[in-house]
Amino acid sequence: MRYRLDDLIVDTTVRSVLRSGEQVNVSGLNFDLLSFLLDKKTDVVSFEDLKKGVWAPAVVNDDTVTQRVLLLRNSLGDDGRNPRYIRSVRGRGYQLLGDPIPLKSPIVGWSCAPFNGSWKLGACLASILIIACLGGWHFWDQGRFDQPKVAEVAHVEKRLLRAEYYLGIGQHDDNERAIALFEHVLSAEPNNHRAQIGLSNGYTAKMCRYNAARLFAKRAETLALGVIGVSPQNFNAHRALAYSYDCRGMVELAKASYQRAIELALGDDLKSQSSLAYLMGETGQLADALVLNLHVYQEDSTQTFSLLQTARVYELLGLDSLAEPLFSESFDLYPDNIFSNLSYPRHLFRNGEFDRARKLILQAKKRPTHPDLYVLSAELALIDNDVDLARRNLQMAVTTRPTVDYYRSLLERYSIDTALNVKVVEMLASLKQGGLPTNSFGWIHYAFLYQSSQEYREGIAALLKAVDLGYRDQRYLLVSPLFNELRATAGFDQVINRIEAAVEAELTAVQATNVKPSMVALKAARFN
């Protein structure tokens, strides 16, 4: 079939695209995608239909579809901000902007009429026969030499699709399988961008979700920057870079990179939007974080972290009646998610419901475990004055993720070593050599170390610095035994008052947005 689409002539039989008689380079999956959209005319085609119609039986995620649409747009010279051929329909899929008009297929080749004599007809037929033979040899010969190359390309594509599938599952063993497949592709094609980006994400997840060494996230950064250096418009590369920053606590760099990915994807990158919303929440932009989290949830309610992050924002805003049902739902729905397994018991702990927290921790420890869950167990043990149990849990946190300085600081503080203060002072000095913290959690760590070395005024100053950088979890500071001495120090009230004032301003901003909690299935809930 041949179609006219705006100024394009698309021939699905010979898989060609022409503009003003000139060939447009659209091939492979790009052409398959275009052909599928042509069949659907101006219907809005969902992500699921595109996966089934273009990729099946291979299993791919939404990011693969989005990236392929961007590649097709690039091939056609289409601008996503001012599209001519293909438009994105937010939260639904993609759509052709104009009706493709079917055209009659021309007879391409030699014309043998009109002829006045049979000898001319015979000569014409003979010529066609010779050319057909030569053409047949050419195409057979070309296919004979190209066949291994085509098979190799197909094999690489299969490995990439399988690696992306494993990466999307979100479990340790599958992440390792994904890494192995991406590395295998790169051993044959060192400059394959999809493999580089996939491996970057796999490495960061290895460190951030599965407790491997910090160096993996650094390798992830190198891979993402390498792709950006060659293809600066690749939003997946910017998201991978942001992820590597995010997991190492480089908050402002991560926010900037997520924002860049969102801009390049023209609003289609929900994962970057979700990640940016999380960082907004952890840096005090609670109203903005809530609005963005709810937007992501509306666009795609299957986004794993939307539920959890919305609950966290409600928690920080002091809206616990809204937060707890979401934490509970996330805990039940995503038992393989280390953050879901941590967040609900931590929510109960910060609200003083210690017995309920203990029961949930026992359940959570049978699942994939975030090292902070062991810290939470240690805090509950300290409330019970069981220092030995606290120490064992802190040792588990260190063993699980030995590269995190904070866990080592906690373990030293509650060790039986008589030279405790000396070690704490040494740890503080060592941290300072790396420069002052650039995120609120770093200053919380400093506050704990100052308290441990009995420098209480400096500890309060560190807490205030954390608040300046967006720390808003006043309830945790009020209940955690890790900050008992600082709570008794002059100036602690100033820390709490500053958090309360900041949260009150964010609540006012939330109410001004007219955001309703019913958007996350809490239909009866309303702001007062």
Residue pairs with C-beta under 8 A, 6 or more apart in sequence:
1 11
1 12
1 13
1 102
1 105
2 9
2 10
2 11
2 12
2 13
2 102
2 103
2 104
2 105
3 9
3 10
3 12
3 38
3 100
3 101
3 102
3 103
4 10
4 100
4 101
4 103
5 38
5 85
5 96
5 98
5 100
5 101
6 84
6 85
6 97
6 98
7 19
7 20
8 17
8 18
8 19
8 24
8 76
8 85
9 17
9 18
9 19
9 103
10 16
10 17
10 18
10 34
10 35
10 38
10 100
11 17
11 18
11 105
12 35
12 38
13 105
15 27
15 31
15 35
16 23
17 23
17 24
17 26
17 31
17 34
17 76
18 24
24 75
24 76
24 77
25 75
26 34
26 72
26 75
26 76
29 54
29 55
29 68
30 68
30 71
30 72
30 75
32 54
33 50
33 54
33 68
33 69
33 72
34 72
34 76
36 45
36 50
36 53
36 54
37 45
37 86
37 94
37 95
37 96
38 96
38 100
40 49
40 96
41 96
41 99
41 100
42 95
42 96
42 97
42 98
42 99
43 95
44 89
44 92
44 93
44 94
44 95
45 53
45 93
45 94
45 95
46 92
46 93
47 62
47 65
47 93
49 93
50 65
50 93
50 94
51 59
51 60
51 65
54 65
54 68
55 64
55 65
55 161
58 158
58 161
59 161
59 165
60 161
60 164
60 165
61 164
61 165
61 168
62 270
62 300
63 164
63 236
63 269
63 271
64 161
64 164
66 265
66 268
66 269
67 194
67 235
67 236
69 86
69 88
69 94
70 80
70 235
70 265
72 78
72 86
73 79
73 80
73 83
73 85
73 86
76 85
76 86
78 84
78 85
78 86
80 88
80 266
81 266
83 97
84 97
85 96
85 97
85 98
86 94
86 95
86 96
86 97
87 94
87 95
87 97
88 94
88 266
88 267
88 268
89 95
90 267
90 299
91 298
91 299
91 300
109 128
110 124
110 127
110 128
110 131
112 121
112 124
112 125
112 128
115 121
115 124
152 188
156 185
156 188
156 189
156 192
159 181
159 184
159 185
160 181
160 182
160 185
160 192
160 194
160 195
160 198
162 181
163 177
163 178
163 181
163 182
163 185
163 195
163 198
164 178
164 194
164 198
166 174
166 175
166 177
166 178
166 181
167 174
167 175
167 178
167 198
167 201
167 202
167 205
169 175
170 209
170 304
170 336
170 337
171 336
171 368
172 209
172 210
172 368
175 202
175 205
175 206
175 209
175 210
176 206
178 198
178 202
179 199
179 202
179 203
179 206
182 195
182 196
182 198
182 199
182 202
183 199
185 192
185 195
186 192
186 195
186 196
186 199
189 195
191 230
193 227
193 230
193 231
193 234
193 237
196 223
196 224
196 226
196 227
196 237
197 223
197 224
197 227
197 234
197 236
197 237
197 240
199 220
199 223
200 219
200 220
200 221
200 223
200 224
200 227
200 237
200 240
200 241
200 243
200 244
201 220
201 240
201 243
202 220
203 216
203 217
203 219
203 220
203 223
203 244
204 216
204 217
204 220
204 240
204 243
204 244
204 247
206 212
206 216
207 213
207 214
207 215
207 216
207 217
207 220
207 247
208 217
208 243
208 246
208 247
209 338
211 371
211 400
211 401
213 402
213 403
214 248
214 403
217 244
217 247
217 248
218 244
218 248
220 240
220 243
220 244
221 241
221 244
221 245
223 240
224 237
224 238
224 240
224 241
224 244
225 241
227 234
227 237
227 240
228 234
228 237
228 238
228 241
231 237
233 264
234 264
235 260
235 261
235 262
235 264
235 265
235 269
235 272
236 261
238 257
238 258
238 260
238 261
238 264
238 272
239 257
239 258
239 261
239 269
239 271
239 272
239 275
241 257
242 253
242 254
242 255
242 256
242 257
242 258
242 260
242 261
242 272
242 275
243 254
243 275
245 251
245 253
245 254
245 257
246 254
246 258
246 275
246 279
249 438
249 439
249 441
249 442
250 438
250 439
251 279
251 282
251 283
251 438
251 439
252 438
254 275
254 279
255 276
255 279
255 280
255 283
258 272
258 273
258 275
258 276
258 279
259 272
259 276
261 269
261 272
262 269
262 272
262 273
262 276
265 272
270 296
270 299
270 300
270 303
271 303
273 292
273 295
273 296
274 292
274 293
274 296
274 303
274 305
274 306
274 309
275 305
276 292
277 288
277 289
277 292
277 293
277 296
277 309
278 289
278 305
278 309
278 312
280 286
280 288
280 289
280 292
281 289
281 290
281 293
281 309
281 312
281 313
281 316
282 440
282 470
283 439
283 440
283 469
283 470
284 469
284 470
284 471
284 472
284 502
284 506
285 470
285 506
286 313
286 316
286 317
286 472
286 503
286 506
286 507
286 509
286 510
287 506
287 509
287 510
287 512
287 513
289 309
289 313
290 310
290 313
290 314
290 317
290 510
290 513
290 515
291 513
291 515
293 306
293 309
293 310
293 313
294 310
294 515
294 519
294 520
296 303
296 306
297 303
297 306
297 307
297 310
297 519
297 520
298 519
300 306
304 334
304 337
305 339
307 326
307 329
307 330
307 333
307 520
308 326
308 327
308 330
308 334
308 337
308 339
308 340
308 343
310 326
310 520
311 322
311 323
311 324
311 326
311 327
311 330
311 343
311 347
312 323
312 343
314 320
314 322
314 323
314 326
314 517
315 323
315 327
315 347
315 350
315 475
316 472
316 473
316 503
317 503
317 506
317 507
317 510
318 503
318 507
319 517
319 527
320 347
320 351
321 525
322 517
322 522
322 525
323 347
324 347
325 522
326 520
326 522
327 343
327 344
327 347
328 344
330 337
330 340
330 343
330 344
331 340
331 341
331 343
331 344
331 360
331 364
333 340
334 340
335 341
335 367
336 367
336 368
337 368
338 367
338 368
338 369
338 370
338 373
339 370
341 364
341 367
341 368
341 369
341 370
341 373
342 364
342 370
342 372
342 373
342 376
344 360
345 356
345 357
345 360
345 361
345 364
345 373
345 376
346 357
346 372
346 376
348 354
348 356
348 357
348 360
349 357
349 376
349 379
349 380
349 479
350 473
350 475
350 476
350 479
350 480
351 475
352 479
354 380
354 383
357 376
357 380
358 380
361 373
361 376
361 377
361 380
364 373
365 373
365 377
369 400
371 396
371 397
371 400
371 401
371 404
371 407
372 397
374 393
374 394
374 396
374 397
374 400
375 393
375 394
375 397
375 407
375 410
377 389
377 390
377 393
378 389
378 390
378 391
378 393
378 394
378 397
378 410
378 414
379 390
379 480
379 481
379 482
381 387
381 389
381 390
381 393
382 390
382 414
382 481
382 482
383 481
387 414
390 414
391 411
391 414
391 415
391 416
394 407
394 410
394 411
394 414
395 411
397 404
397 407
397 410
397 411
398 404
398 407
398 408
398 411
401 407
402 408
405 427
405 431
405 445
406 441
406 445
406 448
408 427
409 424
409 427
409 445
409 448
409 449
409 452
410 448
410 482
412 420
412 423
412 424
412 427
412 452
413 420
413 424
413 448
413 452
417 423
420 452
421 452
421 453
421 454
424 449
424 452
424 453
425 453
427 449
428 446
428 449
428 450
428 453
431 445
431 446
431 449
436 442
437 443
437 445
437 446
437 465
438 469
439 469
440 466
440 467
440 469
440 470
440 471
441 466
441 471
443 462
443 463
443 465
443 466
443 469
443 471
444 462
444 463
444 466
444 471
446 459
446 462
446 465
447 459
447 460
447 462
447 463
447 466
447 483
447 486
448 459
448 482
448 483
450 456
450 458
450 459
450 462
451 459
451 483
451 485
451 486
454 485
456 485
456 486
456 489
457 489
457 491
459 485
459 486
459 489
460 486
460 489
460 490
460 491
460 492
460 494
460 495
463 471
463 477
463 486
463 492
463 495
464 491
464 494
464 495
464 498
467 495
467 498
467 499
467 502
471 499
472 499
472 502
472 503
472 506
473 499
474 495
474 496
474 499
474 500
474 503
477 483
477 487
477 495
477 496
477 499
478 487
478 496
486 492
510 527
511 527
516 526
516 527
517 525
517 526
517 527
518 524
518 525
518 526
